[in-house]
Amino acid sequence: MTSTSQPPQARDAASRRAARATTVVLVGRGRVGRGLARALRAGGATVHLLRGQTTRLPDANVVVLCVPDGQVPEVSRRLDALAPARVPFLHCAGALGPEALACAHRPRGALHPMVSFADPRRPPLVAGTTFTIAGDVAARRAARRLARIAGARVLDAPLHGAGYHAAAALVANGAAGLATVGAELLEALGAERRDAERTLAGLLRTVADNVERLGVPAALTGPIRRGDVDTVIAHRRALRRYGQALAAYDAMAPIILRTAQAAGLPPGKARALRRLLEDA
């Protein structure tokens, strides 16, 4: 009996050959476009990074629109006549489905990197992150190929829309917002601002590692997870001098408590914490 599986070296060689045979046009020179360009070039693909106002499209295997959400229909309509009908068009807008591309007579899809692109000059590493893809068969095949070249995982599901985008924004921007409050609090307690930011960044990396390895709710730690009412009381007392920090703590505590209950917090401890938080 023969096996169709390949050894890792053969798969790597095949991926490199596929990357070298792939030419990608990225339209939009903002943070997402630059970040994807860096990742795909590192993976071996030929990449043309063009402005959203471009009036030409080089020959390519796939065209990816990295323009703001509101520009996707107009830009795709304008570029539709510039590429052969067999070339898939993808967009990177998490809040929009494939139908936002105004080019119904070609393969079209959505490829949304679940990545926080904050610095256009130093984009984050994409390898190991997830690209959420949707669309028709040919478009999804092209999106999978790009994800493989970039070293990203694929979540193949028609999730794109306001709810999906809200989940991404809640985690990414919520974490940055909480880091702002935490950094301000550490600074008020005597730390240098950059030291505070780097300290919290290291903490966030360990949280992300726990979520990836253990999942939730198992990644949860801390006093609410333990049912430690006295420590929560001490936290709230200490934060009374820092109104915004206390407000953030009280806003997040019920969500943390619900996660702790899912992780196995005994009912009696959960009730005591709930009473404390409701009274607060």
VOBA-1610 file (N, C-alpha, C; in pm, whole numbers, padded with zeros to 5 digits, always signed):
BEGIN
Met+00085-00119+00000Met+00000+00000+00000Met+00089+00124+00000Thr+00058+00220-00086Thr+00138+00342-00096Thr+00072+00454-00019Ser+00152+00549+00023Ser+00103+00665+00098Ser+00119+00790+00013Thr+00022+00879+00024Thr+00029+01005-00051Thr+00096+01115+00029Ser+00129+01088+00156Ser+00190+01192+00237Ser+00335+01213+00196Gln+00384+01335+00214Gln+00521+01369+00179Gln+00600+01398+00305Pro+00730+01369+00304Pro+00813+01409+00417Pro+00820+01561+00424Pro+00852+01617+00542Pro+00855+01763+00556Pro+00945+01831+00454Gln+01062+01770+00424Gln+01153+01834+00329Gln+01090+01847+00192Ala+01016+01743+00151Ala+00951+01748+00020Ala+00840+01851+00018Arg+00764+01859+00130Arg+00657+01960+00136Arg+00716+02100+00131Asp+00827+02122+00204Asp+00891+02253+00204Asp+00940+02290+00065Ala+01000+02193-00004Ala+01047+02220-00140Ala+00931+02253-00232Ala+00821+02178-00218Ala+00703+02204-00301Ala+00647+02343-00272Ser+00646+02383-00144Ser+00595+02516-00108Ser+00682+02625-00167Arg+00814+02604-00165Arg+00904+02705-00222Arg+00883+02717-00372Arg+00864+02603-00440Arg+00839+02609-00584Arg+00708+02680-00614Ala+00604+02651-00533Ala+00475+02718-00553Ala+00488+02868-00529Ala+00566+02907-00429Ala+00584+03049-00401Ala+00656+03119-00516Arg+00760+03055-00568Arg+00835+03117-00678Arg+00749+03131-00803Ala+00648+03044-00816Ala+00559+03051-00932Ala+00441+03144-00911Thr+00437+03212-00797Thr+00322+03296-00764Thr+00358+03443-00774Thr+00279+03516-00851Thr+00292+03661-00860Thr+00164+03723-00806Val+00181+03814-00709Val+00067+03874-00640Val+00068+04024-00663Val-00047+04080-00696Val-00064+04225-00698Val-00142+04264-00574Leu-00081+04346-00490Leu-00147+04403-00373Leu-00180+04548-00403Val-00306+04583-00393Val-00351+04720-00422Val-00382+04789-00291Gly-00302+04889-00259Gly-00317+04958-00131Gly-00186+04952-00055Arg-00125+05067-00036Arg+00008+05072+00026Arg+00002+05114+00173Gly-00108+05083+00238Gly-00120+05112+00381Gly-00056+05003+00465Arg-00096+04997+00591Arg-00032+04904+00684Arg-00057+04759+00647Val-00180+04725+00605Val-00210+04587+00569Val-00135+04547+00442Gly-00139+04635+00341Gly-00070+04604+00217Gly+00078+04584+00237Arg+00141+04671+00313Arg+00284+04659+00336Arg+00317+04536+00419Gly+00233+04508+00517Gly+00257+04389+00599Gly+00246+04261+00519Leu+00143+04250+00435Leu+00128+04132+00351Leu+00241+04122+00249Ala+00280+04236+00193Ala+00390+04234+00095Ala+00517+04177+00158Arg+00546+04221+00277Arg+00667+04171+00344Arg+00658+04020+00367Ala+00543+03973+00414Ala+00528+03831+00445Ala+00536+03746+00318Leu+00470+03791+00211Leu+00468+03711+00089Leu+00604+03712+00020Arg+00674+03825+00023Arg+00809+03828-00033Arg+00903+03738+00047Ala+00889+03740+00178Ala+00973+03652+00261Ala+00946+03506+00229Gly+00822+03474+00188Gly+00788+03337+00153Gly+00829+03297+00013Gly+00879+03394-00066Gly+00930+03361-00198Gly+00845+03406-00315Ala+00731+03470-00290Ala+00644+03514-00398Ala+00696+03644-00459Thr+00657+03668-00584Thr+00681+03797-00648Thr+00562+03887-00617Val+00591+04004-00563Val+00484+04092-00516Val+00496+04229-00580His+00385+04278-00634His+00375+04416-00681His+00282+04489-00585Leu+00336+04589-00516Leu+00258+04668-00420Leu+00223+04801-00484Leu+00096+04822-00515Leu+00051+04939-00590Leu-00042+05026-00506Arg-00050+05151-00544Arg-00141+05243-00476Arg-00286+05211-00515Gly-00378+05251-00429Gly-00518+05226-00458Gly-00567+05297-00582Gln-00499+05404-00623Gln-00541+05479-00741Gln-00479+05425-00869Thr-00413+05310-00862Thr-00343+05259-00980Thr-00438+05240-01098Thr-00383+05261-01217Thr-00461+05240-01341Thr-00401+05127-01424Arg-00311+05051-01364Arg-00252+04937-01435Arg-00241+04819-01340Leu-00245+04701-01395Leu-00227+04580-01317Leu-00126+04491-01391Pro-00010+04463-01333Pro+00083+04370-01395Pro+00022+04230-01400Asp+00076+04145-01486Asp+00032+04006-01490Asp+00052+03943-01352Ala-00048+03869-01306Ala-00041+03812-01172Ala-00131+03690-01163Asn-00106+03608-01061Asn-00193+03494-01032Asn-00315+03535-00951Val-00302+03645-00876Val-00411+03688-00789Val-00394+03837-00760Val-00506+03906-00744Val-00507+04047-00707Val-00574+04059-00571Val-00508+04128-00480Val-00561+04144-00344Val-00579+04293-00315Leu-00701+04332-00281Leu-00730+04470-00246Leu-00708+04491-00096Cys-00614+04579-00063Cys-00584+04613+00076Cys-00622+04758+00102Val-00731+04801+00042Val-00779+04939+00055Val-00881+04946+00168Pro-00915+05067+00216Pro-01019+05079+00319Pro-01150+05017+00274Asp-01227+04970+00372Asp-01350+04896+00342Asp-01441+04968+00243Gly-01461+05097+00265Gly-01553+05171+00181Gly-01509+05185+00037Gln-01381+05159+00009Gln-01329+05172-00127Gln-01331+05040-00204Val-01360+04930-00138Val-01352+04799-00204Val-01441+04791-00328Pro-01571+04827-00321Pro-01653+04815-00442Pro-01601+04899-00558Glu-01569+05026-00532Glu-01528+05115-00639Glu-01395+05073-00701Val-01297+05039-00616Val-01165+04999-00668Val-01176+04869-00746Ser-01252+04773-00695Ser-01266+04646-00767Ser-01336+04666-00900Arg-01435+04755-00905Arg-01505+04783-01031Arg-01409+04846-01132Arg-01326+04937-01086Arg-01234+05005-01175Arg-01126+04912-01228Leu-01079+04819-01143Leu-00970+04730-01183Leu-01017+04606-01257Asp-01146+04582-01255Asp-01199+04459-01314Asp-01160+04444-01460Ala-01161+04555-01534Ala-01131+04548-01677Ala-00981+04537-01705Leu-00898+04548-01603Leu-00753+04550-01625Leu-00687+04415-01607Ala-00762+04312-01569Ala-00704+04180-01545Ala-00786+04074-01616Pro-00724+03967-01665Pro-00801+03859-01727Pro-00906+03804-01630Ala-01017+03758-01684Ala-01129+03714-01602Ala-01095+03593-01516Arg-00991+03519-01552Arg-00955+03400-01473Arg-00881+03437-01344Val-00829+03560-01334Val-00748+03600-01217Val-00840+03630-01099Pro-00824+03561-00986Pro-00910+03589-00871Pro-00882+03726-00810Phe-00986+03791-00764Phe-00975+03912-00684Phe-01012+03876-00540Leu-00932+03922-00448Leu-00959+03905-00305Leu-00956+04043-00240His-01024+04056-00127His-01008+04178-00047His-00977+04137+00097Cys-00925+04234+00174Cys-00880+04207+00311Cys-00970+04268+00417Ala-01091+04305+00381Ala-01181+04373+00475Ala-01259+04269+00556Gly-01232+04261+00685Gly-01300+04163+00768Gly-01449+04187+00782Ala-01492+04311+00766Ala-01633+04343+00784Ala-01716+04319+00659Leu-01652+04279+00547Leu-01722+04262+00421Leu-01706+04120+00369Gly-01809+04070+00304Gly-01802+03940+00239Gly-01749+03953+00098Pro-01730+03840+00028Pro-01678+03842-00109Pro-01765+03923-00204Glu-01895+03931-00176Glu-01985+04002-00267Glu-01958+04151-00272Ala-01876+04203-00181Ala-01841+04346-00186Ala-01755+04378-00308Leu-01691+04278-00366Leu-01611+04297-00487Leu-01705+04310-00606Ala-01699+04425-00673Ala-01790+04452-00785Ala-01733+04396-00915Cys-01713+04266-00917Cys-01657+04198-01036Cys-01711+04055-01036Ala-01839+04043-01062Ala-01910+03916-01044Ala-01871+03809-01145His-01801+03846-01253His-01770+03749-01357His-01628+03694-01347Arg-01569+03703-01230Arg-01437+03644-01206Arg-01439+03580-01067Pro-01343+03493-01035Pro-01335+03439-00899Pro-01313+03553-00798Arg-01390+03553-00692Arg-01376+03660-00593Arg-01391+03602-00453Gly-01316+03661-00362Gly-01318+03610-00225Gly-01266+03712-00127Ala-01267+03672-00001Ala-01218+03756+00109Ala-01104+03684+00177Leu-01001+03759+00209Leu-00886+03706+00283Leu-00854+03808+00391His-00893+03777+00514His-00874+03871+00624His-00768+03819+00720Pro-00652+03886+00727Pro-00550+03843+00824Pro-00593+03882+00965Met-00602+03785+01054Met-00627+03815+01195Met-00494+03861+01257Val-00455+03980+01219Val-00324+04035+01256Val-00343+04182+01289Ser-00271+04231+01387Ser-00275+04372+01422Ser-00161+04444+01350Phe-00194+04514+01244Phe-00094+04588+01167Phe-00094+04732+01218Ala-00003+04764+01309Ala-00001+04897+01369Ala+00109+04986+01312Asp+00223+04927+01275Asp+00340+05006+01233Asp+00371+04974+01087Pro+00348+05068+00994Pro+00373+05038+00853Pro+00521+05017+00823Arg+00609+05073+00906Arg+00752+05057+00880Arg+00807+04925+00933Arg+00743+04871+01035Arg+00788+04744+01093Arg+00667+04654+01116Pro+00615+04595+01008Pro+00496+04511+01023Pro+00524+04390+01112Pro+00423+04340+01180Pro+00443+04221+01265Pro+00466+04097+01181Leu+00522+03996+01242Leu+00540+03868+01175Leu+00404+03804+01153Val+00380+03756+01032Val+00253+03695+00996Val+00256+03544+01017Ala+00374+03484+01008Ala+00385+03339+01024Ala+00325+03295+01157Gly+00238+03194+01151Gly+00174+03142+01270Gly+00042+03208+01303Thr+00006+03317+01234Thr-00124+03379+01255Thr-00227+03309+01166Thr-00349+03361+01165Thr-00457+03298+01089Thr-00515+03395+00986Phe-00536+03344+00866Phe-00609+03418+00763Phe-00748+03356+00751Thr-00851+03436+00769Thr-00987+03388+00750Thr-01027+03411+00604Ile-01069+03304+00537Ile-01096+03315+00394Ile-01239+03271+00363Ala-01293+03324+00254Ala-01425+03287+00205Ala-01430+03320+00057Gly-01532+03267-00011Gly-01547+03297-00152Gly-01573+03172-00234Asp-01565+03187-00365Asp-01585+03069-00449Asp-01459+02983-00450Val-01468+02869-00516Val-01362+02769-00505Val-01228+02823-00551Ala-01224+02886-00668Ala-01096+02934-00721Ala-01037+03044-00633Ala-01121+03132-00580Ala-01071+03239-00494Ala-01017+03182-00363Arg-01087+03085-00305Arg-01038+03026-00180Arg-00909+02949-00204Arg-00897+02887-00321Arg-00772+02817-00352Arg-00656+02916-00358Ala-00679+03031-00421Ala-00575+03134-00428Ala-00543+03188-00289Ala-00646+03207-00205Ala-00624+03258-00070Ala-00544+03158+00014Arg-00575+03030-00002Arg-00499+02928+00070Arg-00352+02930+00029Arg-00330+02948-00097Arg-00193+02952-00147Arg-00116+03068-00086Leu-00179+03184-00079Leu-00113+03299-00019Leu-00086+03276+00129Ala-00182+03218+00199Ala-00162+03190+00342Ala-00044+03094+00361Arg-00037+02992+00276Arg+00072+02895+00287Arg+00207+02963+00263Ile+00214+03051+00164Ile+00338+03122+00136Ile+00379+03210+00254Ala+00280+03276+00316Ala+00308+03364+00429Ala+00333+03289+00559Gly+00308+03158+00560Gly+00326+03080+00681Gly+00211+03091+00778Ala+00094+03132+00728Ala-00023+03150+00815Ala-00115+03028+00809Arg-00193+03011+00914Arg-00299+02911+00914Arg-00418+02966+00836Val-00513+02879+00806Val-00633+02919+00734Val-00757+02881+00814Leu-00847+02976+00829Leu-00981+02950+00880Leu-01075+02970+00762Asp-01123+02859+00706Asp-01203+02863+00583Asp-01350+02857+00623Ala-01414+02974+00632Ala-01554+02980+00673Ala-01609+03117+00636Pro-01737+03123+00599Pro-01798+03252+00560Pro-01834+03335+00682Leu-01734+03380+00756Leu-01756+03453+00880Leu-01757+03604+00862His-01704+03652+00752His-01682+03795+00734His-01812+03874+00749Gly-01803+03983+00820Gly-01918+04068+00846Gly-01896+04145+00975Ala-01997+04218+01016Ala-01982+04305+01133Ala-01953+04227+01260Gly-02021+04112+01280Gly-01998+04035+01402Gly-01857+03980+01409Tyr-01810+03922+01299Tyr-01674+03870+01293Tyr-01572+03981+01317His-01593+04094+01249His-01499+04204+01263His-01501+04259+01405Ala-01619+04260+01468Ala-01629+04307+01606Ala-01550+04217+01700Ala-01553+04085+01676Ala-01475+03993+01760Ala-01326+04025+01751Ala-01278+04048+01629Ala-01137+04082+01610Ala-01104+04215+01677Ala-01190+04315+01657Ala-01165+04448+01713Ala-01170+04445+01866Leu-01263+04367+01921Leu-01277+04360+02066Leu-01150+04307+02131Val-01095+04201+02072Val-00974+04141+02131Val-00852+04227+02106Ala-00830+04267+01979Ala-00708+04342+01947Ala-00709+04481+02010Asn-00816+04556+01987Asn-00821+04693+02037Asn-00853+04699+02185Gly-00931+04599+02233Gly-00956+04593+02377Gly-00828+04568+02454Ala-00743+04479+02401Ala-00615+04453+02468Ala-00528+04577+02470Ala-00525+04651+02357Ala-00444+04773+02352Ala-00501+04878+02448Gly-00635+04886+02456Gly-00696+04981+02547Gly-00666+04948+02693Leu-00675+04820+02728Leu-00642+04780+02866Leu-00494+04802+02895Ala-00408+04781+02794Ala-00265+04808+02813Ala-00241+04956+02841Thr-00321+05043+02778Thr-00310+05186+02805Thr-00339+05216+02951Val-00449+05158+03002Val-00486+05181+03142Val-00379+05123+03235Gly-00331+05002+03204Gly-00229+04940+03287Gly-00099+05018+03288Ala-00059+05068+03171Ala+00065+05146+03163Ala+00053+05276+03242Glu-00063+05341+03231Glu-00084+05465+03306Glu-00079+05438+03456Leu-00135+05326+03499Leu-00135+05292+03641Leu+00006+05264+03689Leu+00083+05185+03614Leu+00221+05156+03654Leu+00305+05283+03656Glu+00279+05373+03559Glu+00353+05499+03557Glu+00318+05584+03679Ala+00190+05586+03715Ala+00149+05662+03834Ala+00211+05605+03960Leu+00239+05475+03960Leu+00300+05411+04076Leu+00452+05427+04079Gly+00510+05483+03970Gly+00652+05513+03972Gly+00736+05453+03861Ala+00677+05375+03772Ala+00755+05315+03663Ala+00773+05415+03550Glu+00883+05402+03475Glu+00897+05478+03351Glu+00797+05423+03249Arg+00745+05515+03165Arg+00637+05473+03074Arg+00680+05359+02981Arg+00798+05370+02918Arg+00840+05264+02825Arg+00866+05134+02900Asp+00918+05142+03022Asp+00936+05020+03100Asp+00801+04955+03129Ala+00702+05038+03162Ala+00568+04985+03189Ala+00511+04917+03065Glu+00526+04982+02949Glu+00472+04926+02825Glu+00539+04794+02789Arg+00670+04789+02802Arg+00742+04664+02769Arg+00705+04553+02867Thr+00687+04589+02993Thr+00648+04489+03093Thr+00513+04429+03059Leu+00417+04514+03024Leu+00283+04464+02990Leu+00283+04388+02858Ala+00369+04429+02764Ala+00379+04356+02638Ala+00424+04212+02662Gly+00521+04195+02751Gly+00565+04060+02783Gly+00454+03978+02847Leu+00376+04042+02934Leu+00263+03974+02996Leu+00161+03931+02890Leu+00130+04022+02796Leu+00033+03989+02692Leu+00081+03875+02604Arg+00212+03868+02579Arg+00263+03757+02499Arg+00240+03623+02569Thr+00257+03620+02701Thr+00234+03494+02772Thr+00086+03458+02773Val-00002+03559+02780Val-00146+03532+02773Val-00180+03473+02637Ala-00127+03533+02531Ala-00154+03482+02396Ala-00103+03339+02382Asp+00013+03310+02440Asp+00067+03174+02434Asp-00025+03077+02507Asn-00077+03119+02624Asn-00167+03033+02699Asn-00298+03008+02623Val-00351+03113+02560Val-00475+03096+02482Val-00451+02999+02367Glu-00335+03012+02302Glu-00307+02922+02189Glu-00288+02778+02235Arg-00213+02757+02342Arg-00180+02621+02385Arg-00293+02555+02463Leu-00357+02633+02552Leu-00455+02577+02644Leu-00599+02605+02603Gly-00619+02713+02525Gly-00754+02756+02495Gly-00816+02830+02613Val-00940+02872+02594Val-01013+02935+02704Val-01129+02844+02740Pro-01158+02832+02869Pro-01117+02918+02979Pro-00988+02878+03049Ala-00922+02771+03003Ala-00805+02720+03075Ala-00693+02822+03086Ala-00687+02919+02994Ala-00580+03019+02997Ala-00597+03120+03110Leu-00713+03122+03175Leu-00740+03224+03277Leu-00660+03195+03404Thr-00602+03300+03462Thr-00533+03291+03592Thr-00582+03408+03678Gly-00530+03417+03800Gly-00555+03535+03882Gly-00655+03512+03994Pro-00681+03617+04071Pro-00762+03603+04193Pro-00907+03563+04165Ile-00968+03615+04060Ile-01107+03575+04032Ile-01112+03428+03993Arg-01013+03382+03919Arg-01007+03240+03885Arg-00998+03154+04011Arg-00928+03204+04113Arg-00911+03129+04239Arg-01028+03150+04334Gly-01114+03248+04306Gly-01222+03280+04399Gly-01174+03357+04520Asp-01069+03437+04504Asp-01005+03509+04615Asp-01073+03645+04634Val-01177+03646+04714Val-01255+03768+04736Val-01170+03877+04800Asp-01087+03841+04899Asp-01007+03942+04970Asp-00915+04017+04876Thr-00854+03947+04780Thr-00763+04014+04686Thr-00840+04106+04594Val-00958+04065+04550Val-01039+04152+04464Val-01079+04278+04540Ile-01114+04264+04669Ile-01146+04382+04751Ile-01025+04474+04759Ala-00905+04416+04779Ala-00782+04496+04788Ala-00753+04565+04655His-00775+04496+04545His-00756+04558+04414His-00845+04681+04399Arg-00973+04666+04429Arg-01066+04775+04410Arg-01033+04892+04503Arg-00990+04861+04624Arg-00954+04968+04718Arg-00834+05046+04665Ala-00734+04972+04612Ala-00614+05039+04561Ala-00643+05124+04438Leu-00743+05084+04361Leu-00772+05154+04235Leu-00866+05273+04252Arg-00915+05297+04373Arg-01008+05409+04391Arg-00945+05543+04358Arg-00813+05551+04372Arg-00744+05675+04338Arg-00730+05693+04188Tyr-00755+05588+04113Tyr-00734+05591+03968Tyr-00867+05553+03902Gly-00954+05651+03886Gly-01092+05624+03846Gly-01107+05543+03719Gln-01028+05577+03616Gln-01042+05505+03491Gln-00999+05360+03506Ala-00894+05337+03584Ala-00848+05200+03606Ala-00953+05120+03682Leu-01016+05180+03782Leu-01121+05111+03857Leu-01240+05081+03766Ala-01275+05176+03680Ala-01387+05153+03588Ala-01356+05037+03494Ala-01233+05030+03445Ala-01194+04920+03356Ala-01197+04787+03431Tyr-01149+04789+03554Tyr-01148+04667+03637Tyr-01290+04617+03659Asp-01380+04709+03696Asp-01518+04670+03724Asp-01592+04626+03597Ala-01555+04685+03483Ala-01618+04644+03358Ala-01576+04504+03317Met-01451+04469+03340Met-01399+04339+03297Met-01427+04228+03397Ala-01443+04262+03525Ala-01454+04159+03629Ala-01569+04061+03604Pro-01689+04104+03564Pro-01796+04005+03540Pro-01764+03908+03427Ile-01693+03956+03325Ile-01654+03867+03215Ile-01551+03767+03264Ile-01457+03815+03345Ile-01355+03725+03402Ile-01422+03622+03492Leu-01521+03666+03570Leu-01592+03573+03658Leu-01664+03465+03578Arg-01730+03504+03469Arg-01798+03405+03385Arg-01697+03305+03328Thr-01580+03354+03289Thr-01475+03265+03238Thr-01425+03172+03348Ala-01412+03226+03470Ala-01367+03145+03582Ala-01468+03034+03614Gln-01596+03066+03605Gln-01697+02963+03628Gln-01688+02852+03523Ala-01664+02891+03399Ala-01646+02790+03295Ala-01523+02706+03319Ala-01423+02764+03388Ala-01300+02690+03418Ala-01312+02603+03542Gly-01427+02611+03613Gly-01448+02523+03727Gly-01448+02591+03861Leu-01464+02723+03867Leu-01470+02791+03996Leu-01590+02738+04075Pro-01569+02697+04200Pro-01680+02643+04280Pro-01795+02743+04293Pro-01920+02696+04292Pro-02037+02786+04296Pro-02037+02880+04414Gly-01996+02834+04531Gly-01997+02921+04649Gly-01905+03040+04632Lys-01785+03017+04580Lys-01692+03127+04557Lys-01743+03219+04448Ala-01806+03162+04346Ala-01861+03245+04239Ala-01970+03337+04293Arg-02056+03284+04382Arg-02162+03367+04439Arg-02105+03481+04521Ala-02002+03451+04600Ala-01941+03556+04683Ala-01882+03666+04597Leu-01814+03629+04489Leu-01757+03729+04400Leu-01866+03808+04328Arg-01972+03740+04289Arg-02079+03809+04219Arg-02145+03914+04311Arg-02167+03876+04437Arg-02224+03972+04531Arg-02132+04093+04548Leu-02002+04068+04560Leu-01906+04177+04574Leu-01911+04270+04453Leu-01913+04212+04336Leu-01910+04294+04213Leu-02042+04368+04195Glu-02154+04306+04230Glu-02283+04374+04219Glu-02292+04489+04319Asp-02244+04469+04440Asp-02243+04576+04539Asp-02153+04690+04495Ala-02041+04656+04427Ala-01949+04759+04381Ala-02014+04843+04273
//
